[in-house]
């Protein structure tokens, strides 16, 4: 069993190498259909399995096509990792789509809508308060 520090180091190396492969190593045209970035890599404690989370920008069709291209390039990615990293055994590779950025964008849009809806209410309350002050000074 590897230490946590070693697992993190191996995960960061895999992330770097797969990112480089996405830039200029994988020749499958399907992978270029959507803009792809590696968001996270999780390596098992025995360094035998790795999950690579990718974020894909584009239409739903481009995302599906890109994921198919990545799944077909899994053996190439694994062989390249074996050559580039000095490990006893090259881990099995699984590509998974990461939807966290999309969820984050949706949350930001909702929060912005809420704050935009609240601003007129707050301004109305301040105007009422200002009107009350004016009325009190008129009575004096």
Secondary structure by P-SEA (a helix, b strand, c coil): cccaaaaaaaaaaaaaaaaaaaacccccccccccccccccccccccccbbbbbbbbbccaaaaaaaaaaaaaaaaaaaaaaaaacccccccbbbbbbbaaaaaaaaaaaaaaaaaaaaaaaaaaaaaaaaaaaaaaaaac
